[in-house]
């Protein structure tokens, strides 16, 4: 067993031993919120906006981008599980801003014909605006869903509202 | 301003005021781990395996499925940011097991020609095995990456190892 796995299982046993009323939580997020943000290790959305288990859907990928899969998750979130307010949260010092699609293709030795859309971006505020707009324009997203766009600052922990 | 947003910003201010050494965290996850799990509101992977900010990439979508976008994120995770151990964690009582693709298409009034692959599943253990295998078989995922498969029990908080 890897050291990491051993440590995870030990922490998990401890977590389970104090599970309390979390066993009775409903599948629907109690705050009716979904957050889409980056996978970045420095970000803990539950901590930085004050959530506990049961409160909100959390969707994360490289960049916090509105990919097809993020849209799939958000559509399920509102239609089956009743969320009505969404937050798109990118962050400063993001890997998706440091590298270009060509850079990453090159790291994997991909030929031009094999190129992958890595969803990198060059302007953080613009990437948030574009992603929020993608959701607002999506034919299956109803207009009554409130959609916010933010940038999390990795140096201060503060959220900056973009839209 | 919505009540939710007001509350988030107030909690965020508090979080930022105790930010301490988190301002100096590196972009690379210190434990060299990436976790792929479900967006479900009841799951807090940082809490259930004992992580703090800076430790691990966390990727989340509806079901914790190995979608194209999850693969994109994991490839970036190891190639650009040096992770070498991945955890795929599905969970009991998952919405992706309660509904079929046809059910969800019907909720959105989609015609057969507009059908979306919602990545639902009918057998939880099998879905974990299949997702881990997808990663192991992926041409851009090197064999030296350790990949674990788990199911998180929403009634107990315990992780059950599948593979």
HADDOCK unambig.tbl for C-alpha pairs under 7 A between the chains (distance, minus, plus):
assign (segid A and resid 8 and name CA) (segid B and resid 49 and name CA) 4.67 0.50 0.50
assign (segid A and resid 8 and name CA) (segid B and resid 50 and name CA) 6.58 0.50 0.50
assign (segid A and resid 9 and name CA) (segid B and resid 49 and name CA) 6.82 0.50 0.50
assign (segid A and resid 11 and name CA) (segid B and resid 48 and name CA) 6.94 0.50 0.50
assign (segid A and resid 11 and name CA) (segid B and resid 49 and name CA) 5.30 0.50 0.50
assign (segid A and resid 11 and name CA) (segid B and resid 50 and name CA) 5.39 0.50 0.50
assign (segid A and resid 12 and name CA) (segid B and resid 48 and name CA) 5.16 0.50 0.50
assign (segid A and resid 12 and name CA) (segid B and resid 49 and name CA) 4.99 0.50 0.50
assign (segid A and resid 12 and name CA) (segid B and resid 158 and name CA) 6.31 0.50 0.50
assign (segid A and resid 12 and name CA) (segid B and resid 159 and name CA) 6.97 0.50 0.50
assign (segid A and resid 13 and name CA) (segid B and resid 158 and name CA) 6.65 0.50 0.50
assign (segid A and resid 15 and name CA) (segid B and resid 48 and name CA) 5.78 0.50 0.50
assign (segid A and resid 15 and name CA) (segid B and resid 157 and name CA) 6.88 0.50 0.50
assign (segid A and resid 16 and name CA) (segid B and resid 156 and name CA) 5.94 0.50 0.50
assign (segid A and resid 16 and name CA) (segid B and resid 157 and name CA) 4.74 0.50 0.50
assign (segid A and resid 16 and name CA) (segid B and resid 158 and name CA) 5.67 0.50 0.50
assign (segid A and resid 19 and name CA) (segid B and resid 156 and name CA) 6.61 0.50 0.50
assign (segid A and resid 19 and name CA) (segid B and resid 157 and name CA) 6.44 0.50 0.50
assign (segid A and resid 23 and name CA) (segid B and resid 154 and name CA) 6.36 0.50 0.50
assign (segid A and resid 23 and name CA) (segid B and resid 155 and name CA) 4.35 0.50 0.50
assign (segid A and resid 23 and name CA) (segid B and resid 156 and name CA) 6.12 0.50 0.50
assign (segid A and resid 25 and name CA) (segid B and resid 42 and name CA) 6.82 0.50 0.50
assign (segid A and resid 29 and name CA) (segid B and resid 41 and name CA) 5.51 0.50 0.50
assign (segid A and resid 39 and name CA) (segid B and resid 57 and name CA) 5.10 0.50 0.50
assign (segid A and resid 39 and name CA) (segid B and resid 58 and name CA) 4.75 0.50 0.50
assign (segid A and resid 39 and name CA) (segid B and resid 59 and name CA) 5.22 0.50 0.50
assign (segid A and resid 40 and name CA) (segid B and resid 57 and name CA) 5.43 0.50 0.50
assign (segid A and resid 41 and name CA) (segid B and resid 29 and name CA) 5.51 0.50 0.50
assign (segid A and resid 41 and name CA) (segid B and resid 53 and name CA) 5.98 0.50 0.50
assign (segid A and resid 41 and name CA) (segid B and resid 54 and name CA) 4.59 0.50 0.50
assign (segid A and resid 41 and name CA) (segid B and resid 55 and name CA) 5.74 0.50 0.50
assign (segid A and resid 41 and name CA) (segid B and resid 56 and name CA) 4.77 0.50 0.50
assign (segid A and resid 41 and name CA) (segid B and resid 57 and name CA) 4.66 0.50 0.50
assign (segid A and resid 41 and name CA) (segid B and resid 58 and name CA) 6.88 0.50 0.50
assign (segid A and resid 42 and name CA) (segid B and resid 25 and name CA) 6.82 0.50 0.50
assign (segid A and resid 42 and name CA) (segid B and resid 53 and name CA) 4.67 0.50 0.50
assign (segid A and resid 42 and name CA) (segid B and resid 54 and name CA) 4.37 0.50 0.50
assign (segid A and resid 43 and name CA) (segid B and resid 53 and name CA) 6.20 0.50 0.50
assign (segid A and resid 44 and name CA) (segid B and resid 53 and name CA) 6.30 0.50 0.50
assign (segid A and resid 48 and name CA) (segid B and resid 11 and name CA) 6.95 0.50 0.50
assign (segid A and resid 48 and name CA) (segid B and resid 12 and name CA) 5.16 0.50 0.50
assign (segid A and resid 48 and name CA) (segid B and resid 15 and name CA) 5.77 0.50 0.50
assign (segid A and resid 49 and name CA) (segid B and resid 8 and name CA) 4.68 0.50 0.50
assign (segid A and resid 49 and name CA) (segid B and resid 9 and name CA) 6.81 0.50 0.50
assign (segid A and resid 49 and name CA) (segid B and resid 11 and name CA) 5.28 0.50 0.50
assign (segid A and resid 49 and name CA) (segid B and resid 12 and name CA) 4.98 0.50 0.50
assign (segid A and resid 50 and name CA) (segid B and resid 8 and name CA) 6.59 0.50 0.50
assign (segid A and resid 50 and name CA) (segid B and resid 11 and name CA) 5.39 0.50 0.50
assign (segid A and resid 53 and name CA) (segid B and resid 41 and name CA) 5.99 0.50 0.50
assign (segid A and resid 53 and name CA) (segid B and resid 42 and name CA) 4.67 0.50 0.50
assign (segid A and resid 53 and name CA) (segid B and resid 43 and name CA) 6.20 0.50 0.50
assign (segid A and resid 53 and name CA) (segid B and resid 44 and name CA) 6.30 0.50 0.50
assign (segid A and resid 54 and name CA) (segid B and resid 41 and name CA) 4.59 0.50 0.50
assign (segid A and resid 54 and name CA) (segid B and resid 42 and name CA) 4.38 0.50 0.50
assign (segid A and resid 55 and name CA) (segid B and resid 41 and name CA) 5.74 0.50 0.50
assign (segid A and resid 56 and name CA) (segid B and resid 41 and name CA) 4.78 0.50 0.50
assign (segid A and resid 57 and name CA) (segid B and resid 39 and name CA) 5.11 0.50 0.50
assign (segid A and resid 57 and name CA) (segid B and resid 40 and name CA) 5.44 0.50 0.50
assign (segid A and resid 57 and name CA) (segid B and resid 41 and name CA) 4.67 0.50 0.50
assign (segid A and resid 58 and name CA) (segid B and resid 39 and name CA) 4.75 0.50 0.50
assign (segid A and resid 58 and name CA) (segid B and resid 41 and name CA) 6.88 0.50 0.50
assign (segid A and resid 58 and name CA) (segid B and resid 60 and name CA) 6.72 0.50 0.50
assign (segid A and resid 59 and name CA) (segid B and resid 39 and name CA) 5.22 0.50 0.50
assign (segid A and resid 59 and name CA) (segid B and resid 60 and name CA) 4.72 0.50 0.50
assign (segid A and resid 59 and name CA) (segid B and resid 61 and name CA) 5.12 0.50 0.50
assign (segid A and resid 60 and name CA) (segid B and resid 58 and name CA) 6.74 0.50 0.50
assign (segid A and resid 60 and name CA) (segid B and resid 59 and name CA) 4.72 0.50 0.50
assign (segid A and resid 60 and name CA) (segid B and resid 60 and name CA) 4.68 0.50 0.50
assign (segid A and resid 60 and name CA) (segid B and resid 61 and name CA) 6.69 0.50 0.50
assign (segid A and resid 61 and name CA) (segid B and resid 59 and name CA) 5.12 0.50 0.50
assign (segid A and resid 61 and name CA) (segid B and resid 60 and name CA) 6.69 0.50 0.50
assign (segid A and resid 61 and name CA) (segid B and resid 70 and name CA) 6.74 0.50 0.50
assign (segid A and resid 61 and name CA) (segid B and resid 73 and name CA) 5.75 0.50 0.50
assign (segid A and resid 62 and name CA) (segid B and resid 73 and name CA) 4.83 0.50 0.50
assign (segid A and resid 67 and name CA) (segid B and resid 69 and name CA) 6.93 0.50 0.50
assign (segid A and resid 69 and name CA) (segid B and resid 67 and name CA) 6.92 0.50 0.50
assign (segid A and resid 69 and name CA) (segid B and resid 69 and name CA) 6.06 0.50 0.50
assign (segid A and resid 70 and name CA) (segid B and resid 61 and name CA) 6.73 0.50 0.50
assign (segid A and resid 72 and name CA) (segid B and resid 118 and name CA) 6.61 0.50 0.50
assign (segid A and resid 73 and name CA) (segid B and resid 61 and name CA) 5.74 0.50 0.50
assign (segid A and resid 73 and name CA) (segid B and resid 62 and name CA) 4.82 0.50 0.50
assign (segid A and resid 118 and name CA) (segid B and resid 72 and name CA) 6.62 0.50 0.50
assign (segid A and resid 154 and name CA) (segid B and resid 23 and name CA) 6.34 0.50 0.50
assign (segid A and resid 155 and name CA) (segid B and resid 23 and name CA) 4.35 0.50 0.50
assign (segid A and resid 156 and name CA) (segid B and resid 16 and name CA) 5.93 0.50 0.50
assign (segid A and resid 156 and name CA) (segid B and resid 19 and name CA) 6.60 0.50 0.50
assign (segid A and resid 156 and name CA) (segid B and resid 23 and name CA) 6.13 0.50 0.50
assign (segid A and resid 157 and name CA) (segid B and resid 15 and name CA) 6.87 0.50 0.50
assign (segid A and resid 157 and name CA) (segid B and resid 16 and name CA) 4.72 0.50 0.50
assign (segid A and resid 157 and name CA) (segid B and resid 19 and name CA) 6.43 0.50 0.50
assign (segid A and resid 158 and name CA) (segid B and resid 12 and name CA) 6.31 0.50 0.50
assign (segid A and resid 158 and name CA) (segid B and resid 13 and name CA) 6.65 0.50 0.50
assign (segid A and resid 158 and name CA) (segid B and resid 16 and name CA) 5.66 0.50 0.50
assign (segid A and resid 159 and name CA) (segid B and resid 12 and name CA) 6.97 0.50 0.50
